[in-house]
Amino acid sequence: MPANRRFRNVVRIGPAQVATYYDGRGREKHTAACTAPRCGFSTDYDSRAAAELAARTHRCAVR
C-alpha cells in the first residue's frame, strides 16, 4: 500500500519543485523533485535548506 503523502509548502525552483511532508513515522521531511519529462530526479532531505539547494543546483541530463 503506498504511503499517503500530503505535500505542503510547495515551491517551484526552475524545473524542480521543493515540498514538505510528514513520513510514515511522523517526522517532517523535505523533498526536491524535477518535473521535466524523463528526468527522474527526486531526493528526500531532513532540512528544507538542503532540499532547496539541491533544486537550485540540479541540471537535467536528459536532452
N, C-alpha and C positions, 0 to 999 in steps of 0.2 A: 504494500500500500504506500503510495507516495506521500511525502510529508506535505502538510498544508502550510505553505509559507505565505504569509501576508506581508508584502513589502511595503515599507513606509519611507518617507523622506527620500523619494526617488529624484535624482539629479542627473541630467544628461551632460556629459563632457565629451564633445566631439562625437565619434561614433559609439562611444561606450556609455553605459548607464551605471550609476552607483546607487545602491539601496541598502536599507537597514531592515533586519528581520530578527525574530527570535528562533533559535534552533530547537530541536526536539527536547532539549534539557532545560529550556528556559533562558539560555544565555543570549545576550544580544550579539549579533554578528553583522558584518557588513560585506557586501558583495560588489564586484565590478564585473560587468559583462559587456561584450561588444555586440552591437545589434546589426553589424554588417553581414550580408549573406555569405555563407560558407566560411566564416571566420572561426567560430568555436571558442573564442577567448572568454573564460569565466573563472573567477577565483574568489575565495572567501577569506576574509581577514577579521582579526579581533578588534582593530581600530578603524575608525572612519577615515582618518588621515592616510593610512596605508592604502585603503581601497581607492581613495581619490587620486593618490599619487600613481597607482597602477593604471587607472583610467587615463590620466593625463599623459603618461609616457607610453601607452600602448600604441603599437603600429601594426596594422593588419598585414599579414604576409600574403594574403590572397589578392590576386590581381585580375 
